[in-house]
Amino acid sequence: VRVAGGWVRDKLLGVESHDLDIALDDMTGQQFCDRVVPCLRKTDPSCSYKVIKSNPERSKHLETTKLEILGGEIDVVNLRSETYSNDSRIPTSMKFGTPSEDAYRRDLTINSLFYNVAADKVEDFTGRGLCVTDLKLGKIRTPLSPLVTFLDDPLRVLRSIRFAARFNFELDEELECVASADSVKAAFKTKITRERI
C-alpha cells in the first residue's frame, strides 16, 4: 500500500493536503475495499465505498474506488502503466504496473513520489533522484523526456505551468522549450477539446 502523488508532495512541502490517493500493486481498489471495509467498520460503522467506473468520454480513464471513512474520502486505485496513440490523450491501454512504471507515467517529478506505508518512507522510482531534489530546488520537470510526456497528453503543459505558479517553482529549461515545440502545439489541436482547456 502506497500513498501516491500530491499528498506526498504537499507533506514534503509542509502544505496541508486532504487529497489522499492510495495506490496498490497487486489488486484493484474494489478488491482492497472488499477486504478492509469490514474491519474499518469496527471503528467507523458508516465506513463504505463506491466504485466509479472508467468513462473516457467524460475524461475518467481509470476505475477508482472511493473509500468513505471518518467523514473523508480516499481514492484507491491500482498502480498502472499506460500506452497512448498519436491521436488521443486518452490511454489506449492500461494494465497493472510496477511502482516504477506508475511513477514514470505521471506528469511531473514532484507528483511521482510515493509514501510506502509498510516501510514508512518516501519512495522515488524515477531512478534519477530528481523528485526530492526538484522539491528542494523548486523545479518543475517531467519524469520522462518532456516531449514524450507532452505528446502523450498535451494538457500536461498546462499542469506544469499551473504547478509552477501554485508553488512559485521554476520551469525546467528543456520543459519550456518543448512546451512551445510545433509537435506539441499540433498535439494540442488534435488531442484536446476546447472543453478540457
N, C-alpha and C positions, 0 to 999 in steps of 0.2 A: 504494500500500500504506500503510495506516494502522493503528497500534495504537489500540485503542478502549477507552474506559471506565475500569474500575477500575485497571488497571495505570498509566495516565496519572495518574489522581487520586492513587494511592499514591506514585508517584515524586515528584510535586509536593509531597506532604506529608512526604516523607522516610521513608516506610514501605516496608519490603521487600514485594515482591509477586512471586508466581510465576504469577499468573493472567494469562497473555498471550493476548489476543484480537486477531486480525488482521481488519480489515475491508477489503474490496475493492470498488472502484466499477464494475468492468467485467467481472467473471467470478465464477463460483461458487468456493467453496473447493476443490472437487474439480478443477475446471479449472486452478486455480492450482497445486495439488499435483502434478497430472499433468505440469506444466511444470518445477517446481523440484526435485522429489524426485530425479530422475536426477542433477542437478548436486550436490545436497546429499549424495548417497551417496558422492561422491568424498572427502568429509571424514568422513562417518559412514555406513559401509556398512550399518548396521542401520536407517537412516532409513526410515520408512514412514508411511503414513497410512491412516485408515479413515473412511468416510462414515457418519455417524449420521443416518438419515432422520428427517424430521419425524414426530411421533406425538402429535397434540393430545390424545388420550385419556390420555396419560401426561405431559401438560404440556410436551411437547417440540414447540414450534411452528415451529422453524426447522431445516432441514437444516444440519448442522455437519460440517465436515471436521476431524478431529483429526490434526495433524501430529506425529509422534513423532520427536524428534531429540535426540541427546546426552543421553538419559535423561529428557527432559522432554516435555511436551505443549503444543501451541499450537493453540487453536481458530481455524479460518479460516472466515469467512462473508462473504457479500456485504453491502454497505450496503443498507438497505431502507426502505421506507415501509409503513405498515400502516393498515388501517381496521378498526373494531370495530362489532359490533352492540350493541343495547341489552341483550341478554340473556346475553352471554358475555364473559369477559375474554380469550378466545382470538381473535386477529385473524381476521376473515372473509376478508381478502385481504392478501397481501404481494407486493410487487414490488421489483425493483431500484430503489434510491433514490439520491438525492444525499447527500453528506455532511451537508448541512443538514437534509434530511428525516430522516435517521437520527438526528441529534443531537436533533431535536425530539420524536422518538417515544420517547426514553429517559425513565426515571423521574425523575431528578434532574439539576440542572445540573452537580453535581460528578461525575456519571457520563457526561456528554455531551461530554467532551473527547476529542480525537484527537491522536495524535502522528504527524505526516506524516514518514515515514521518508526519502523523497527530499529533502524540503525541510529536514529536521532542525529541525522546530519544532512547538510545541503549537498546535492549532487549536481555536477556539471558534466553532462555527457557529450558536449560538443568536442571534447578531446583537445581543445586549444586553450582551455583555461580562460577563455575570454569573458565569460559571464560575470564572475565576481569582479574581475578587473574592470569590465565595462561599467559595472555599477559604481565602483570606486572612482573611475575616471570620468564618469558622466558621458559615456559614448553610446551612440545608437548604431548597432551593427546587426548583420544577419548571420545566422549560423552557417548557412551555405553561401555561395557567392551571391551578391545582391542581384545579379542578372537572373540566375535560376530562381531565386526567391520571388522576385517581382514578376517574372514571366509566368510562373505558376499561378500567382494571384496578385494582380496589379494593385488591388486595394491595400496591399501591404506598404506601398509607397505612402499612402495617406496615414496609415497607422504609424509608420516611422516618424512622420512629421508630428503627428498628434502626441506620441510619447516624448519626443524631443521637447515639445512645448510644455507638456504637462510636468516634466521633471527638470526642465531647464538643462537638458543634455545637449550635446553636440552631435550632429550627424557625421558619421564616418565619411571621409573624403570619397572613397570608392562608391559608397552607397549614394552620395549626392550625384556623382557623375552618371551612374547607371540609372538613377531615377528619371533623368531627363533624356535618356537614350531613345532614339527613334523606335527601336523594337519594343520598348516598354510603353511608349505613347501609343503605338499600334495595338498592343495588347489591351490597353485601357479601352480603346474603341471597340475591340471585338469581344472582350470578355466581361465587360462591366456594363450593366444597365444604369441609366440615369438615376433610377430609384435607389440604387445601392450607394451612390455618392451622397 
